Amino acid sequence: MTDNVLCKDCVHSFVKWFDYPFALLNKELYTNCKKGWIESQNEFEPVTGNKTIPGHYRKASLERLAVNDGRCGPNGKYWQPKNKKLFLTYLKRI
């Protein structure tokens, strides 16, 4: 008995402020997950030298894919309620 939970109701989901106007049209493309932090990386390019790729948050839709080990997954392993109304759903999932 697994309840389907939505990323928009999770405390870890957010929309960046400059993506907010676009998220009004299609929220699933612009919702990010705080649990999906990717650290900054240094790459070596033979032409220009070292290049630093800044850290960023992954999209919530990528965190819910089944192929990502250690991620939230389709069942919403790290889901926590954003408001009090969903607290009973959280208790059923624990």
PDB file of N, CA, C and O in Angstrom:
ATOM      1  N   MET A   1       0.829  -1.177   0.000  1.00  0.00           N
ATOM      2  CA  MET A   1       0.000   0.000   0.000  1.00  0.00           C
ATOM      3  C   MET A   1       0.879   1.247   0.000  1.00  0.00           C
ATOM      4  O   MET A   1       1.121   1.855   1.043  1.00  0.00           O
ATOM      5  N   THR A   2       1.339   1.606  -1.161  1.00  0.00           N
ATOM      6  CA  THR A   2       2.186   2.775  -1.297  1.00  0.00           C
ATOM      7  C   THR A   2       1.369   3.938  -1.822  1.00  0.00           C
ATOM      8  O   THR A   2       0.715   3.830  -2.860  1.00  0.00           O
ATOM      9  N   ASP A   3       1.405   5.039  -1.113  1.00  0.00           N
ATOM     10  CA  ASP A   3       0.737   6.252  -1.582  1.00  0.00           C
ATOM     11  C   ASP A   3       1.660   6.970  -2.554  1.00  0.00           C
ATOM     12  O   ASP A   3       2.854   7.127  -2.299  1.00  0.00           O
ATOM     13  N   ASN A   4       1.097   7.395  -3.653  1.00  0.00           N
ATOM     14  CA  ASN A   4       1.876   8.189  -4.599  1.00  0.00           C
ATOM     15  C   ASN A   4       1.978   9.608  -4.068  1.00  0.00           C
ATOM     16  O   ASN A   4       0.972  10.240  -3.744  1.00  0.00           O
ATOM     17  N   VAL A   5       3.192  10.093  -3.985  1.00  0.00           N
ATOM     18  CA  VAL A   5       3.418  11.445  -3.480  1.00  0.00           C
ATOM     19  C   VAL A   5       4.001  12.290  -4.602  1.00  0.00           C
ATOM     20  O   VAL A   5       4.659  11.774  -5.506  1.00  0.00           O
ATOM     21  N   LEU A   6       3.756  13.580  -4.536  1.00  0.00           N
ATOM     22  CA  LEU A   6       4.187  14.503  -5.572  1.00  0.00           C
ATOM     23  C   LEU A   6       5.361  15.348  -5.101  1.00  0.00           C
ATOM     24  O   LEU A   6       5.452  15.708  -3.927  1.00  0.00           O
ATOM     25  N   CYS A   7       6.241  15.655  -6.014  1.00  0.00           N
ATOM     26  CA  CYS A   7       7.391  16.494  -5.674  1.00  0.00           C
ATOM     27  C   CYS A   7       6.968  17.914  -5.311  1.00  0.00           C
ATOM     28  O   CYS A   7       7.631  18.568  -4.506  1.00  0.00           O
ATOM     29  N   LYS A   8       5.890  18.389  -5.884  1.00  0.00           N
ATOM     30  CA  LYS A   8       5.452  19.754  -5.569  1.00  0.00           C
ATOM     31  C   LYS A   8       5.004  19.884  -4.117  1.00  0.00           C
ATOM     32  O   LYS A   8       4.970  20.994  -3.586  1.00  0.00           O
ATOM     33  N   ASP A   9       4.659  18.768  -3.462  1.00  0.00           N
ATOM     34  CA  ASP A   9       4.248  18.772  -2.063  1.00  0.00           C
ATOM     35  C   ASP A   9       5.393  18.451  -1.115  1.00  0.00           C
ATOM     36  O   ASP A   9       5.177  18.336   0.092  1.00  0.00           O
ATOM     37  N   CYS A  10       6.601  18.305  -1.633  1.00  0.00           N
ATOM     38  CA  CYS A  10       7.756  17.932  -0.814  1.00  0.00           C
ATOM     39  C   CYS A  10       8.488  19.178  -0.327  1.00  0.00           C
ATOM     40  O   CYS A  10       8.548  20.190  -1.027  1.00  0.00           O
ATOM     41  N   VAL A  11       9.035  19.094   0.863  1.00  0.00           N
ATOM     42  CA  VAL A  11       9.764  20.212   1.456  1.00  0.00           C
ATOM     43  C   VAL A  11      11.084  20.462   0.715  1.00  0.00           C
ATOM     44  O   VAL A  11      11.623  21.567   0.786  1.00  0.00           O
ATOM     45  N   HIS A  12      11.605  19.471   0.014  1.00  0.00           N
ATOM     46  CA  HIS A  12      12.886  19.598  -0.683  1.00  0.00           C
ATOM     47  C   HIS A  12      12.762  20.207  -2.076  1.00  0.00           C
ATOM     48  O   HIS A  12      13.778  20.542  -2.685  1.00  0.00           O
ATOM     49  N   SER A  13      11.551  20.359  -2.594  1.00  0.00           N
ATOM     50  CA  SER A  13      11.389  20.901  -3.944  1.00  0.00           C
ATOM     51  C   SER A  13      11.302  22.425  -3.905  1.00  0.00           C
ATOM     52  O   SER A  13      10.773  23.009  -2.959  1.00  0.00           O
ATOM     53  N   PHE A  14      11.829  23.050  -4.942  1.00  0.00           N
ATOM     54  CA  PHE A  14      11.772  24.509  -5.051  1.00  0.00           C
ATOM     55  C   PHE A  14      11.911  24.907  -6.520  1.00  0.00           C
ATOM     56  O   PHE A  14      12.370  24.129  -7.356  1.00  0.00           O
ATOM     57  N   VAL A  15      11.505  26.128  -6.805  1.00  0.00           N
ATOM     58  CA  VAL A  15      11.654  26.720  -8.133  1.00  0.00           C
ATOM     59  C   VAL A  15      12.545  27.948  -7.973  1.00  0.00           C
ATOM     60  O   VAL A  15      12.299  28.792  -7.111  1.00  0.00           O
ATOM     61  N   LYS A  16      13.570  28.043  -8.800  1.00  0.00           N
ATOM     62  CA  LYS A  16      14.458  29.204  -8.736  1.00  0.00           C
ATOM     63  C   LYS A  16      13.677  30.455  -9.100  1.00  0.00           C
ATOM     64  O   LYS A  16      12.749  30.398  -9.907  1.00  0.00           O
ATOM     65  N   TRP A  17      14.045  31.578  -8.511  1.00  0.00           N
ATOM     66  CA  TRP A  17      13.253  32.794  -8.682  1.00  0.00           C
ATOM     67  C   TRP A  17      13.243  33.281 -10.119  1.00  0.00           C
ATOM     68  O   TRP A  17      12.237  33.839 -10.558  1.00  0.00           O
ATOM     69  N   PHE A  18      14.327  33.091 -10.874  1.00  0.00           N
ATOM     70  CA  PHE A  18      14.317  33.551 -12.265  1.00  0.00           C
ATOM     71  C   PHE A  18      13.601  32.569 -13.191  1.00  0.00           C
ATOM     72  O   PHE A  18      13.324  32.914 -14.340  1.00  0.00           O
ATOM     73  N   ASP A  19      13.290  31.342 -12.719  1.00  0.00           N
ATOM     74  CA  ASP A  19      12.504  30.377 -13.499  1.00  0.00           C
ATOM     75  C   ASP A  19      11.019  30.435 -13.154  1.00  0.00           C
ATOM     76  O   ASP A  19      10.211  29.749 -13.778  1.00  0.00           O
ATOM     77  N   TYR A  20      10.660  31.238 -12.177  1.00  0.00           N
ATOM     78  CA  TYR A  20       9.271  31.253 -11.711  1.00  0.00           C
ATOM     79  C   TYR A  20       8.251  31.610 -12.794  1.00  0.00           C
ATOM     80  O   TYR A  20       7.215  30.949 -12.857  1.00  0.00           O
ATOM     81  N   PRO A  21       8.479  32.627 -13.661  1.00  0.00           N
ATOM     82  CA  PRO A  21       7.474  32.905 -14.700  1.00  0.00           C
ATOM     83  C   PRO A  21       7.252  31.739 -15.654  1.00  0.00           C
ATOM     84  O   PRO A  21       6.134  31.520 -16.120  1.00  0.00           O
ATOM     85  N   PHE A  22       8.317  30.986 -15.949  1.00  0.00           N
ATOM     86  CA  PHE A  22       8.188  29.833 -16.826  1.00  0.00           C
ATOM     87  C   PHE A  22       7.526  28.657 -16.110  1.00  0.00           C
ATOM     88  O   PHE A  22       6.841  27.847 -16.735  1.00  0.00           O
ATOM     89  N   ALA A  23       7.736  28.571 -14.798  1.00  0.00           N
ATOM     90  CA  ALA A  23       7.150  27.479 -14.021  1.00  0.00           C
ATOM     91  C   ALA A  23       5.641  27.626 -13.909  1.00  0.00           C
ATOM     92  O   ALA A  23       4.948  26.643 -13.646  1.00  0.00           O
ATOM     93  N   LEU A  24       5.125  28.816 -14.101  1.00  0.00           N
ATOM     94  CA  LEU A  24       3.673  28.984 -14.097  1.00  0.00           C
ATOM     95  C   LEU A  24       3.029  28.232 -15.256  1.00  0.00           C
ATOM     96  O   LEU A  24       1.886  27.786 -15.155  1.00  0.00           O
ATOM     97  N   LEU A  25       3.761  28.094 -16.353  1.00  0.00           N
ATOM     98  CA  LEU A  25       3.252  27.371 -17.513  1.00  0.00           C
ATOM     99  C   LEU A  25       3.496  25.865 -17.426  1.00  0.00           C
ATOM    100  O   LEU A  25       2.616  25.073 -17.763  1.00  0.00           O
ATOM    101  N   ASN A  26       4.684  25.469 -16.977  1.00  0.00           N
ATOM    102  CA  ASN A  26       5.034  24.054 -16.903  1.00  0.00           C
ATOM    103  C   ASN A  26       5.937  23.829 -15.691  1.00  0.00           C
ATOM    104  O   ASN A  26       7.155  23.981 -15.784  1.00  0.00           O
ATOM    105  N   LYS A  27       5.350  23.473 -14.577  1.00  0.00           N
ATOM    106  CA  LYS A  27       6.080  23.372 -13.313  1.00  0.00           C
ATOM    107  C   LYS A  27       7.039  22.186 -13.269  1.00  0.00           C
ATOM    108  O   LYS A  27       8.061  22.249 -12.587  1.00  0.00           O
ATOM    109  N   GLU A  28       6.726  21.103 -13.990  1.00  0.00           N
ATOM    110  CA  GLU A  28       7.577  19.915 -13.889  1.00  0.00           C
ATOM    111  C   GLU A  28       8.957  20.126 -14.504  1.00  0.00           C
ATOM    112  O   GLU A  28       9.902  19.434 -14.123  1.00  0.00           O
ATOM    113  N   LEU A  29       9.100  21.046 -15.429  1.00  0.00           N
ATOM    114  CA  LEU A  29      10.407  21.304 -16.030  1.00  0.00           C
ATOM    115  C   LEU A  29      11.300  22.172 -15.157  1.00  0.00           C
ATOM    116  O   LEU A  29      12.523  22.097 -15.274  1.00  0.00           O
ATOM    117  N   TYR A  30      10.726  22.987 -14.292  1.00  0.00           N
ATOM    118  CA  TYR A  30      11.501  23.976 -13.548  1.00  0.00           C
ATOM    119  C   TYR A  30      11.556  23.715 -12.045  1.00  0.00           C
ATOM    120  O   TYR A  30      12.052  24.560 -11.300  1.00  0.00           O
ATOM    121  N   THR A  31      11.063  22.571 -11.584  1.00  0.00           N
ATOM    122  CA  THR A  31      11.128  22.236 -10.166  1.00  0.00           C
ATOM    123  C   THR A  31      12.446  21.524  -9.890  1.00  0.00           C
ATOM    124  O   THR A  31      12.766  20.533 -10.547  1.00  0.00           O
ATOM    125  N   ASN A  32      13.207  22.020  -8.927  1.00  0.00           N
ATOM    126  CA  ASN A  32      14.482  21.432  -8.538  1.00  0.00           C
ATOM    127  C   ASN A  32      14.339  20.750  -7.186  1.00  0.00           C
ATOM    128  O   ASN A  32      13.376  20.989  -6.457  1.00  0.00           O
ATOM    129  N   CYS A  33      15.311  19.891  -6.854  1.00  0.00           N
ATOM    130  CA  CYS A  33      15.285  19.157  -5.589  1.00  0.00           C
ATOM    131  C   CYS A  33      16.529  19.507  -4.775  1.00  0.00           C
ATOM    132  O   CYS A  33      17.645  19.470  -5.293  1.00  0.00           O
ATOM    133  N   LYS A  34      16.336  19.846  -3.509  1.00  0.00           N
ATOM    134  CA  LYS A  34      17.464  20.182  -2.637  1.00  0.00           C
ATOM    135  C   LYS A  34      18.306  18.961  -2.289  1.00  0.00           C
ATOM    136  O   LYS A  34      19.473  19.104  -1.924  1.00  0.00           O
ATOM    137  N   LYS A  35      17.739  17.771  -2.396  1.00  0.00           N
ATOM    138  CA  LYS A  35      18.499  16.544  -2.131  1.00  0.00           C
ATOM    139  C   LYS A  35      19.403  16.161  -3.298  1.00  0.00           C
ATOM    140  O   LYS A  35      20.290  15.321  -3.148  1.00  0.00           O
ATOM    141  N   GLY A  36      19.183  16.772  -4.456  1.00  0.00           N
ATOM    142  CA  GLY A  36      19.947  16.433  -5.649  1.00  0.00           C
ATOM    143  C   GLY A  36      21.089  17.388  -5.932  1.00  0.00           C
ATOM    144  O   GLY A  36      21.264  17.798  -7.079  1.00  0.00           O
ATOM    145  N   TRP A  37      21.871  17.756  -4.933  1.00  0.00           N
ATOM    146  CA  TRP A  37      22.970  18.695  -5.103  1.00  0.00           C
ATOM    147  C   TRP A  37      24.149  17.999  -5.785  1.00  0.00           C
ATOM    148  O   TRP A  37      24.575  16.925  -5.360  1.00  0.00           O
ATOM    149  N   ILE A  38      24.665  18.613  -6.834  1.00  0.00           N
ATOM    150  CA  ILE A  38      25.841  18.128  -7.544  1.00  0.00           C
ATOM    151  C   ILE A  38      26.992  19.072  -7.206  1.00  0.00           C
ATOM    152  O   ILE A  38      26.891  20.278  -7.430  1.00  0.00           O
ATOM    153  N   GLU A  39      28.079  18.534  -6.670  1.00  0.00           N
ATOM    154  CA  GLU A  39      29.231  19.340  -6.264  1.00  0.00           C
ATOM    155  C   GLU A  39      29.921  19.948  -7.481  1.00  0.00           C
ATOM    156  O   GLU A  39      29.796  19.433  -8.592  1.00  0.00           O
ATOM    157  N   SER A  40      30.646  21.038  -7.272  1.00  0.00           N
ATOM    158  CA  SER A  40      31.408  21.644  -8.367  1.00  0.00           C
ATOM    159  C   SER A  40      32.576  20.731  -8.736  1.00  0.00           C
ATOM    160  O   SER A  40      33.137  20.041  -7.884  1.00  0.00           O
ATOM    161  N   GLN A  41      32.931  20.743 -10.018  1.00  0.00           N
ATOM    162  CA  GLN A  41      33.969  19.850 -10.523  1.00  0.00           C
ATOM    163  C   GLN A  41      34.979  20.644 -11.338  1.00  0.00           C
ATOM    164  O   GLN A  41      34.648  21.660 -11.948  1.00  0.00           O
ATOM    165  N   ASN A  42      36.207  20.164 -11.336  1.00  0.00           N
ATOM    166  CA  ASN A  42      37.254  20.745 -12.168  1.00  0.00           C
ATOM    167  C   ASN A  42      37.523  19.808 -13.330  1.00  0.00           C
ATOM    168  O   ASN A  42      37.737  18.611 -13.140  1.00  0.00           O
ATOM    169  N   GLU A  43      37.511  20.364 -14.538  1.00  0.00           N
ATOM    170  CA  GLU A  43      37.815  19.596 -15.740  1.00  0.00           C
ATOM    171  C   GLU A  43      39.042  20.200 -16.406  1.00  0.00           C
ATOM    172  O   GLU A  43      39.293  21.401 -16.310  1.00  0.00           O
ATOM    173  N   PHE A  44      39.789  19.357 -17.075  1.00  0.00           N
ATOM    174  CA  PHE A  44      40.941  19.841 -17.829  1.00  0.00           C
ATOM    175  C   PHE A  44      40.598  19.850 -19.306  1.00  0.00           C
ATOM    176  O   PHE A  44      40.200  18.831 -19.869  1.00  0.00           O
ATOM    177  N   GLU A  45      40.756  21.014 -19.928  1.00  0.00           N
ATOM    178  CA  GLU A  45      40.595  21.136 -21.368  1.00  0.00           C
ATOM    179  C   GLU A  45      41.958  21.446 -21.958  1.00  0.00           C
ATOM    180  O   GLU A  45      42.643  22.355 -21.490  1.00  0.00           O
ATOM    181  N   PRO A  46      42.363  20.700 -22.985  1.00  0.00           N
ATOM    182  CA  PRO A  46      43.716  20.895 -23.521  1.00  0.00           C
ATOM    183  C   PRO A  46      43.935  22.262 -24.160  1.00  0.00           C
ATOM    184  O   PRO A  46      45.077  22.713 -24.240  1.00  0.00           O
ATOM    185  N   VAL A  47      42.905  22.921 -24.609  1.00  0.00           N
ATOM    186  CA  VAL A  47      43.070  24.206 -25.296  1.00  0.00           C
ATOM    187  C   VAL A  47      43.103  25.366 -24.306  1.00  0.00           C
ATOM    188  O   VAL A  47      43.993  26.214 -24.377  1.00  0.00           O
ATOM    189  N   THR A  48      42.130  25.413 -23.374  1.00  0.00           N
ATOM    190  CA  THR A  48      42.016  26.569 -22.489  1.00  0.00           C
ATOM    191  C   THR A  48      42.520  26.310 -21.073  1.00  0.00           C
ATOM    192  O   THR A  48      42.625  27.253 -20.288  1.00  0.00           O
ATOM    193  N   GLY A  49      42.825  25.102 -20.730  1.00  0.00           N
ATOM    194  CA  GLY A  49      43.325  24.790 -19.397  1.00  0.00           C
ATOM    195  C   GLY A  49      42.222  24.279 -18.483  1.00  0.00           C
ATOM    196  O   GLY A  49      41.235  23.716 -18.956  1.00  0.00           O
ATOM    197  N   ASN A  50      42.380  24.469 -17.187  1.00  0.00           N
ATOM    198  CA  ASN A  50      41.391  23.985 -16.226  1.00  0.00           C
ATOM    199  C   ASN A  50      40.107  24.796 -16.314  1.00  0.00           C
ATOM    200  O   ASN A  50      40.121  26.008 -16.529  1.00  0.00           O
ATOM    201  N   LYS A  51      39.000  24.085 -16.141  1.00  0.00           N
ATOM    202  CA  LYS A  51      37.690  24.724 -16.195  1.00  0.00           C
ATOM    203  C   LYS A  51      36.895  24.226 -14.992  1.00  0.00           C
ATOM    204  O   LYS A  51      36.851  23.022 -14.739  1.00  0.00           O
ATOM    205  N   THR A  52      36.277  25.122 -14.259  1.00  0.00           N
ATOM    206  CA  THR A  52      35.478  24.757 -13.103  1.00  0.00           C
ATOM    207  C   THR A  52      34.002  24.783 -13.479  1.00  0.00           C
ATOM    208  O   THR A  52      33.482  25.797 -13.944  1.00  0.00           O
ATOM    209  N   ILE A  53      33.336  23.646 -13.269  1.00  0.00           N
ATOM    210  CA  ILE A  53      31.897  23.564 -13.487  1.00  0.00           C
ATOM    211  C   ILE A  53      31.233  23.799 -12.139  1.00  0.00           C
ATOM    212  O   ILE A  53      31.460  23.029 -11.206  1.00  0.00           O
ATOM    213  N   PRO A  54      30.414  24.850 -12.010  1.00  0.00           N
ATOM    214  CA  PRO A  54      29.836  25.163 -10.696  1.00  0.00           C
ATOM    215  C   PRO A  54      28.829  24.107 -10.244  1.00  0.00           C
ATOM    216  O   PRO A  54      28.239  23.406 -11.066  1.00  0.00           O
ATOM    217  N   GLY A  55      28.643  24.004  -8.938  1.00  0.00           N
ATOM    218  CA  GLY A  55      27.664  23.085  -8.382  1.00  0.00           C
ATOM    219  C   GLY A  55      26.252  23.543  -8.699  1.00  0.00           C
ATOM    220  O   GLY A  55      26.006  24.733  -8.891  1.00  0.00           O
ATOM    221  N   HIS A  56      25.316  22.586  -8.752  1.00  0.00           N
ATOM    222  CA  HIS A  56      23.938  22.920  -9.082  1.00  0.00           C
ATOM    223  C   HIS A  56      23.000  21.851  -8.517  1.00  0.00           C
ATOM    224  O   HIS A  56      23.427  20.762  -8.134  1.00  0.00           O
ATOM    225  N   TYR A  57      21.725  22.192  -8.479  1.00  0.00           N
ATOM    226  CA  TYR A  57      20.692  21.261  -8.050  1.00  0.00           C
ATOM    227  C   TYR A  57      20.119  20.552  -9.270  1.00  0.00           C
ATOM    228  O   TYR A  57      19.930  21.163 -10.322  1.00  0.00           O
ATOM    229  N   ARG A  58      19.845  19.258  -9.122  1.00  0.00           N
ATOM    230  CA  ARG A  58      19.235  18.505 -10.216  1.00  0.00           C
ATOM    231  C   ARG A  58      17.735  18.743 -10.245  1.00  0.00           C
ATOM    232  O   ARG A  58      17.140  19.135  -9.241  1.00  0.00           O
ATOM    233  N   LYS A  59      17.135  18.507 -11.388  1.00  0.00           N
ATOM    234  CA  LYS A  59      15.689  18.633 -11.542  1.00  0.00           C
ATOM    235  C   LYS A  59      14.997  17.542 -10.737  1.00  0.00           C
ATOM    236  O   LYS A  59      15.517  16.434 -10.602  1.00  0.00           O
ATOM    237  N   ALA A  60      13.836  17.855 -10.210  1.00  0.00           N
ATOM    238  CA  ALA A  60      13.073  16.897  -9.415  1.00  0.00           C
ATOM    239  C   ALA A  60      12.630  15.715 -10.261  1.00  0.00           C
ATOM    240  O   ALA A  60      12.541  14.597  -9.754  1.00  0.00           O
ATOM    241  N   SER A  61      12.353  15.935 -11.528  1.00  0.00           N
ATOM    242  CA  SER A  61      11.940  14.831 -12.391  1.00  0.00           C
ATOM    243  C   SER A  61      13.076  13.825 -12.594  1.00  0.00           C
ATOM    244  O   SER A  61      12.813  12.632 -12.751  1.00  0.00           O
ATOM    245  N   LEU A  62      14.326  14.278 -12.594  1.00  0.00           N
ATOM    246  CA  LEU A  62      15.459  13.359 -12.701  1.00  0.00           C
ATOM    247  C   LEU A  62      15.687  12.589 -11.408  1.00  0.00           C
ATOM    248  O   LEU A  62      16.142  11.445 -11.440  1.00  0.00           O
ATOM    249  N   GLU A  63      15.379  13.198 -10.279  1.00  0.00           N
ATOM    250  CA  GLU A  63      15.531  12.514  -8.996  1.00  0.00           C
ATOM    251  C   GLU A  63      14.528  11.384  -8.813  1.00  0.00           C
ATOM    252  O   GLU A  63      14.782  10.447  -8.056  1.00  0.00           O
ATOM    253  N   ARG A  64      13.395  11.461  -9.496  1.00  0.00           N
ATOM    254  CA  ARG A  64      12.351  10.452  -9.344  1.00  0.00           C
ATOM    255  C   ARG A  64      12.481   9.295 -10.326  1.00  0.00           C
ATOM    256  O   ARG A  64      11.664   8.375 -10.287  1.00  0.00           O
ATOM    257  N   LEU A  65      13.482   9.309 -11.207  1.00  0.00           N
ATOM    258  CA  LEU A  65      13.682   8.214 -12.145  1.00  0.00           C
ATOM    259  C   LEU A  65      14.127   6.956 -11.415  1.00  0.00           C
ATOM    260  O   LEU A  65      14.758   7.033 -10.361  1.00  0.00           O
ATOM    261  N   ALA A  66      13.796   5.800 -11.976  1.00  0.00           N
ATOM    262  CA  ALA A  66      14.137   4.522 -11.351  1.00  0.00           C
ATOM    263  C   ALA A  66      15.611   4.170 -11.529  1.00  0.00           C
ATOM    264  O   ALA A  66      16.144   3.377 -10.752  1.00  0.00           O
ATOM    265  N   VAL A  67      16.283   4.733 -12.527  1.00  0.00           N
ATOM    266  CA  VAL A  67      17.661   4.355 -12.810  1.00  0.00           C
ATOM    267  C   VAL A  67      18.664   4.994 -11.855  1.00  0.00           C
ATOM    268  O   VAL A  67      19.816   4.561 -11.814  1.00  0.00           O
ATOM    269  N   ASN A  68      18.275   5.991 -11.098  1.00  0.00           N
ATOM    270  CA  ASN A  68      19.197   6.669 -10.192  1.00  0.00           C
ATOM    271  C   ASN A  68      19.291   5.915  -8.873  1.00  0.00           C
ATOM    272  O   ASN A  68      18.354   5.932  -8.075  1.00  0.00           O
ATOM    273  N   ASP A  69      20.424   5.253  -8.644  1.00  0.00           N
ATOM    274  CA  ASP A  69      20.632   4.589  -7.352  1.00  0.00           C
ATOM    275  C   ASP A  69      20.970   5.621  -6.297  1.00  0.00           C
ATOM    276  O   ASP A  69      21.738   6.547  -6.556  1.00  0.00           O
ATOM    277  N   GLY A  70      20.407   5.473  -5.116  1.00  0.00           N
ATOM    278  CA  GLY A  70      20.666   6.400  -4.031  1.00  0.00           C
ATOM    279  C   GLY A  70      19.876   7.683  -4.131  1.00  0.00           C
ATOM    280  O   GLY A  70      20.087   8.596  -3.332  1.00  0.00           O
ATOM    281  N   ARG A  71      18.973   7.780  -5.086  1.00  0.00           N
ATOM    282  CA  ARG A  71      18.143   8.969  -5.237  1.00  0.00           C
ATOM    283  C   ARG A  71      16.750   8.673  -4.709  1.00  0.00           C
ATOM    284  O   ARG A  71      16.500   7.593  -4.174  1.00  0.00           O
ATOM    285  N   CYS A  72      15.859   9.612  -4.855  1.00  0.00           N
ATOM    286  CA  CYS A  72      14.511   9.509  -4.301  1.00  0.00           C
ATOM    287  C   CYS A  72      13.709   8.367  -4.929  1.00  0.00           C
ATOM    288  O   CYS A  72      12.997   7.652  -4.224  1.00  0.00           O
ATOM    289  N   GLY A  73      13.816   8.196  -6.214  1.00  0.00           N
ATOM    290  CA  GLY A  73      13.143   7.098  -6.900  1.00  0.00           C
ATOM    291  C   GLY A  73      11.662   7.339  -7.106  1.00  0.00           C
ATOM    292  O   GLY A  73      11.124   8.338  -6.629  1.00  0.00           O
ATOM    293  N   PRO A  74      10.991   6.430  -7.816  1.00  0.00           N
ATOM    294  CA  PRO A  74       9.571   6.617  -8.123  1.00  0.00           C
ATOM    295  C   PRO A  74       8.675   6.572  -6.889  1.00  0.00           C
ATOM    296  O   PRO A  74       7.576   7.126  -6.913  1.00  0.00           O
ATOM    297  N   ASN A  75       9.112   5.935  -5.831  1.00  0.00           N
ATOM    298  CA  ASN A  75       8.303   5.849  -4.613  1.00  0.00           C
ATOM    299  C   ASN A  75       8.461   7.065  -3.711  1.00  0.00           C
ATOM    300  O   ASN A  75       7.701   7.215  -2.755  1.00  0.00           O
ATOM    301  N   GLY A  76       9.416   7.928  -3.985  1.00  0.00           N
ATOM    302  CA  GLY A  76       9.619   9.120  -3.157  1.00  0.00           C
ATOM    303  C   GLY A  76      10.252   8.777  -1.824  1.00  0.00           C
ATOM    304  O   GLY A  76       9.671   9.050  -0.774  1.00  0.00           O
ATOM    305  N   LYS A  77      11.433   8.185  -1.852  1.00  0.00           N
ATOM    306  CA  LYS A  77      12.103   7.713  -0.640  1.00  0.00           C
ATOM    307  C   LYS A  77      12.400   8.843   0.348  1.00  0.00           C
ATOM    308  O   LYS A  77      12.281   8.637   1.556  1.00  0.00           O
ATOM    309  N   TYR A  78      12.778  10.016  -0.126  1.00  0.00           N
ATOM    310  CA  TYR A  78      13.138  11.131   0.747  1.00  0.00           C
ATOM    311  C   TYR A  78      12.025  12.162   0.888  1.00  0.00           C
ATOM    312  O   TYR A  78      12.270  13.270   1.363  1.00  0.00           O
ATOM    313  N   TRP A  79      10.824  11.819   0.490  1.00  0.00           N
ATOM    314  CA  TRP A  79       9.713  12.772   0.518  1.00  0.00           C
ATOM    315  C   TRP A  79       9.351  13.145   1.944  1.00  0.00           C
ATOM    316  O   TRP A  79       9.236  12.279   2.812  1.00  0.00           O
ATOM    317  N   GLN A  80       9.170  14.452   2.183  1.00  0.00           N
ATOM    318  CA  GLN A  80       8.688  14.982   3.453  1.00  0.00           C
ATOM    319  C   GLN A  80       7.648  16.044   3.140  1.00  0.00           C
ATOM    320  O   GLN A  80       7.791  16.767   2.154  1.00  0.00           O
ATOM    321  N   PRO A  81       6.597  16.159   3.962  1.00  0.00           N
ATOM    322  CA  PRO A  81       5.517  17.096   3.624  1.00  0.00           C
ATOM    323  C   PRO A  81       5.943  18.558   3.739  1.00  0.00           C
ATOM    324  O   PRO A  81       6.715  18.937   4.619  1.00  0.00           O
ATOM    325  N   LYS A  82       5.420  19.355   2.830  1.00  0.00           N
ATOM    326  CA  LYS A  82       5.706  20.794   2.832  1.00  0.00           C
ATOM    327  C   LYS A  82       4.785  21.546   3.794  1.00  0.00           C
ATOM    328  O   LYS A  82       5.165  22.589   4.324  1.00  0.00           O
ATOM    329  N   ASN A  83       3.578  21.022   4.022  1.00  0.00           N
ATOM    330  CA  ASN A  83       2.642  21.684   4.932  1.00  0.00           C
ATOM    331  C   ASN A  83       2.003  20.664   5.874  1.00  0.00           C
ATOM    332  O   ASN A  83       2.172  19.456   5.708  1.00  0.00           O
ATOM    333  N   LYS A  84       1.276  21.164   6.852  1.00  0.00           N
ATOM    334  CA  LYS A  84       0.698  20.306   7.894  1.00  0.00           C
ATOM    335  C   LYS A  84      -0.393  19.378   7.371  1.00  0.00           C
ATOM    336  O   LYS A  84      -0.630  18.321   7.955  1.00  0.00           O
ATOM    337  N   LYS A  85      -1.047  19.746   6.302  1.00  0.00           N
ATOM    338  CA  LYS A  85      -2.151  18.944   5.784  1.00  0.00           C
ATOM    339  C   LYS A  85      -1.705  17.564   5.304  1.00  0.00           C
ATOM    340  O   LYS A  85      -2.500  16.625   5.295  1.00  0.00           O
ATOM    341  N   LEU A  86      -0.469  17.441   4.917  1.00  0.00           N
ATOM    342  CA  LEU A  86       0.049  16.175   4.395  1.00  0.00           C
ATOM    343  C   LEU A  86       0.794  15.365   5.450  1.00  0.00           C
ATOM    344  O   LEU A  86       1.455  14.382   5.116  1.00  0.00           O
ATOM    345  N   PHE A  87       0.699  15.756   6.700  1.00  0.00           N
ATOM    346  CA  PHE A  87       1.430  15.057   7.756  1.00  0.00           C
ATOM    347  C   PHE A  87       0.944  13.622   7.934  1.00  0.00           C
ATOM    348  O   PHE A  87       1.750  12.731   8.200  1.00  0.00           O
ATOM    349  N   LEU A  88      -0.352  13.383   7.794  1.00  0.00           N
ATOM    350  CA  LEU A  88      -0.867  12.011   7.922  1.00  0.00           C
ATOM    351  C   LEU A  88      -0.369  11.116   6.800  1.00  0.00           C
ATOM    352  O   LEU A  88      -0.134   9.928   7.019  1.00  0.00           O
ATOM    353  N   THR A  89      -0.207  11.659   5.617  1.00  0.00           N
ATOM    354  CA  THR A  89       0.372  10.895   4.519  1.00  0.00           C
ATOM    355  C   THR A  89       1.806  10.521   4.856  1.00  0.00           C
ATOM    356  O   THR A  89       2.245   9.408   4.567  1.00  0.00           O
ATOM    357  N   TYR A  90       2.525  11.432   5.456  1.00  0.00           N
ATOM    358  CA  TYR A  90       3.911  11.162   5.873  1.00  0.00           C
ATOM    359  C   TYR A  90       3.953  10.063   6.933  1.00  0.00           C
ATOM    360  O   TYR A  90       4.824   9.194   6.879  1.00  0.00           O
ATOM    361  N   LEU A  91       3.037  10.084   7.885  1.00  0.00           N
ATOM    362  CA  LEU A  91       3.012   9.049   8.925  1.00  0.00           C
ATOM    363  C   LEU A  91       2.700   7.677   8.351  1.00  0.00           C
ATOM    364  O   LEU A  91       3.245   6.679   8.824  1.00  0.00           O
ATOM    365  N   LYS A  92       1.845   7.601   7.352  1.00  0.00           N
ATOM    366  CA  LYS A  92       1.536   6.315   6.726  1.00  0.00           C
ATOM    367  C   LYS A  92       2.734   5.749   5.989  1.00  0.00           C
ATOM    368  O   LYS A  92       2.879   4.532   5.881  1.00  0.00           O
ATOM    369  N   ARG A  93       3.592   6.618   5.482  1.00  0.00           N
ATOM    370  CA  ARG A  93       4.750   6.165   4.698  1.00  0.00           C
ATOM    371  C   ARG A  93       5.918   5.731   5.566  1.00  0.00           C
ATOM    372  O   ARG A  93       6.782   4.997   5.085  1.00  0.00           O
ATOM    373  N   ILE A  94       5.981   6.143   6.796  1.00  0.00           N
ATOM    374  CA  ILE A  94       7.115   5.819   7.669  1.00  0.00           C
ATOM    375  C   ILE A  94       7.068   4.359   8.073  1.00  0.00           C
ATOM    376  O   ILE A  94       7.939   3.895   8.809  1.00  0.00           O
TER     377      ILE A  94
END
